[in-house]
Amino acid sequence: MRNKLIYFVILFLGVNSISAQDDNSKLKIKCNYLLYLPQNYENQTDTFPLIIYLHGGSMRGDNLEKLKTYGLPKLIENGNQYNFIIASPQCPENTYWSRINWFDTLYQELNSIYRIDKKRIFVTGISAGGFGAWHAAMDNPDRISAIIPLCGGCNDSLEICKINHIPIWTFHGTKDNLIDINETERLVRRLKTCNGNVKFTRLDSTGHNIRHIYENQEIYDWFLKQNIK
């Protein structure tokens, strides 16, 4: 089976057409997404770990081709192979990952169709997607196994200790002039006060563009070591 990205076009339901909201008062929506299946997926019966990749703010909209500009979708398009199922949803315009409940519908759909190891569901994201990764863990502390947020932050940082059990590896450039490194530093400090399982990599003399982190095999090896106990 050749590596491929599978397109799933799911209608985004506007605010006026949705009456139910989740417990955190975030609007529950369905997003379009790209899906990658490992090369050996169809020849096996085993379950596979899942990575959910969240893009930055400039990739929002309804054109999945935009997602291939950088990050995991670009690496997959270039032929990289992974031992994960990888879902790359697209955030609608005029909102952000941290403001909506995109996770529930994606989680339910992927688990109903694909052989996913529910003990190894990982989220990573960059910039606005980094915020999304932090918030996804906050909103789903019992379903997400580990996160890798890049140059993000979390608006609910006062409650960050609710995810002290989730393995976190976070990255931020010391010279980021778009999202200050303090957004990550304060979360790491608070997690350490409650024995959080957090690893922080400061990227010296580096600005906001740290998308090259996704080319580092070490982060995928780290993900594979994590699971829900």
VENFENQUI-V650305 format. One record per run of one state. SS is the DSSP state (hx for helix, st for strand, lp for the rest). FROM is the first residue (numbers start at 1). LEN is the number of residues. If there is no record, write none. Layout:
# VENFENQUI-V650305
SS	FROM	LEN
SS	FROM	LEN
This chain:
# VENFENQUI-V650305
lp	1	4
st	5	4
lp	9	6
hx	15	3
lp	18	3
st	21	1
lp	22	5
st	27	2
lp	29	4
st	33	4
lp	37	4
hx	41	3
lp	44	4
st	48	7
lp	55	2
hx	57	3
lp	60	4
hx	64	6
lp	70	1
hx	71	7
lp	78	7
st	85	5
lp	90	7
hx	97	3
st	100	2
lp	102	1
hx	103	11
lp	114	2
st	116	11
lp	127	1
hx	128	12
lp	140	6
st	146	5
lp	151	6
hx	157	7
lp	164	3
st	167	7
lp	174	8
hx	182	12
lp	194	4
st	198	6
lp	204	7
hx	211	5
lp	216	1
hx	217	8
lp	225	5
